[in-house]
Amino acid sequence: MERYLAELVGTFLLAVTALAAVVSGAMLAPAAVAAGYAALVLATAPVSGGHLNPAVSLAAVVRGRLPATDLGPYVAAQLLGALLAFLVVLGIYGAEIDAQRTLDFDGEVVAVFLAEAVFTFALAFGYPGALRTGAARTAVPAAIAGLVVLAGAVAVGGVSGGAFNPALTFALTVAGTLSWAWIWLPLLAQAVGALAAALVLAAMPATR
């Protein structure tokens, strides 16, 4: 139970940071989310593995690093954390959430798919790869997760929303930043990116 609680609380705090940063429109929003991700991964890694992301959990199951029976509870905890985060940010910013521009993916299907798939791959590849090469006793894995999120948010955030995380995609859609009609697109891309990362890692002897 403590693993699921760690994923719920960690994803909640991550989603609060991400949603509040988006609504605030702060210039340093990507850096804030990246720093929050790194800190929360570091805090929760000893308990739950520090996934905070259904795509990372999926990749862990494929690689045999997380029991398949844990995938449902992990994802449920992560999505619940994202939903609670929306409610908190709604209480903080109120009507400002409704004023947010909704990204329209019409005509941008390939671009959005590639953006979310590539950086979800990078996230699901980099963090577990660092853990398996003996860096788990340092902040290296958490730093990698934060840096990937920062790089992705700066590079393609304006194209896809820069979630690279189904839980954040869910939170951003509930908040109106992403459209419910298009939620399938980033979710599909994130799943493909995570599965590809798991297969690549499985093929690398040092990370099996």
Long-range contacts (C-beta under 8 A, 24 or more apart in sequence): 2-47, 2-48, 3-47, 3-48, 3-49, 3-70, 3-74, 4-48, 4-73, 4-74, 4-76, 4-77, 5-77, 6-44, 6-47, 6-48, 7-44, 7-48, 7-51, 7-52, 7-74, 7-77, 7-78, 7-81, 8-77, 8-78, 8-80, 8-81, 9-44, 9-81, 10-40, 10-41, 10-43, 10-44, 10-48, 10-50, 10-52, 10-81, 11-52, 11-53, 11-77, 11-78, 11-81, 11-82, 11-85, 11-167, 12-81, 12-82, 12-84, 12-85, 12-88, 13-40, 13-81, 13-85, 14-40, 14-52, 14-81, 14-85, 14-167, 14-168, 15-81, 15-82, 15-85, 15-86, 15-167, 15-168, 15-171, 16-85, 16-88, 16-89, 18-85, 18-163, 18-168, 18-171, 18-172, 19-85, 19-86, 19-89, 19-171, 19-172, 19-175, 20-89, 20-92, 20-93, 22-100, 22-172, 22-175, 22-177, 23-89, 23-93, 23-96, 23-97, 23-100, 23-175, 24-93, 29-153, 30-149, 30-150, 30-153, 30-154, 30-157, 30-162, 31-150, 33-149, 33-150, 33-153, 34-146, 34-147, 34-149, 34-150, 34-153, 35-146, 37-145, 37-146, 37-149, 38-139, 38-142, 38-143, 38-145, 38-146, 38-147, 39-142, 39-146, 41-127, 41-141, 41-142, 41-145, 41-146, 42-139, 42-142, 45-131, 45-136, 45-141, 45-142, 48-74, 50-127, 50-141, 50-142, 50-145, 51-78, 52-78, 52-165, 52-167, 53-78, 53-123, 53-124, 53-164, 53-165, 53-166, 53-167, 53-168, 54-78, 54-79, 54-165, 54-166, 54-167, 54-190, 55-120, 55-123, 55-124, 55-164, 55-165, 55-166, 55-190, 55-191, 55-193, 55-194, 56-123, 56-124, 56-127, 56-128, 56-194, 58-191, 58-194, 58-195, 58-198, 59-124, 59-128, 59-194, 59-195, 59-197, 59-198, 59-201, 60-128, 60-198, 62-194, 62-195, 62-198, 62-199, 62-202, 63-128, 63-198, 63-201, 63-202, 63-208, 65-128, 75-166, 78-166, 78-167, 79-166, 79-167, 79-170, 81-167, 82-167, 82-168, 82-170, 82-171, 82-174, 83-170, 83-171, 83-174, 85-171, 86-171, 86-174, 86-175, 89-175, 90-175, 97-175, 97-176, 98-176, 100-175, 100-176, 100-177, 101-177, 102-176, 102-177, 102-178, 102-179, 103-160, 103-161, 103-177, 103-178, 103-179, 103-182, 104-179, 104-182, 105-160, 105-179, 105-182, 105-185, 108-159, 109-185, 111-159, 111-160, 112-159, 112-160, 112-182, 112-185, 112-186, 112-189, 113-185, 113-188, 113-189, 114-189, 115-152, 115-155, 115-156, 115-159, 115-160, 115-162, 115-189, 116-156, 116-160, 116-163, 116-164, 116-185, 116-186, 116-189, 116-190, 116-193, 117-189, 117-190, 117-192, 117-193, 117-196, 118-156, 118-193, 119-148, 119-151, 119-152, 119-155, 119-156, 119-162, 119-164, 119-193, 120-164, 120-165, 120-189, 120-190, 120-192, 120-193, 120-194, 120-197, 121-193, 121-194, 121-196, 121-197, 122-148, 122-151, 122-152, 122-164, 122-193, 122-197, 123-148, 123-149, 123-152, 123-164, 123-165, 123-193, 123-197, 124-193, 124-194, 124-197, 124-198, 125-197, 125-200, 125-201, 128-197, 128-201, 128-207, 129-201, 129-204, 129-207, 132-201, 132-206, 132-207, 132-208, 133-206, 133-207, 160-186, 160-189, 161-186, 163-190, 164-190, 164-193, 165-190, 166-190, 166-191
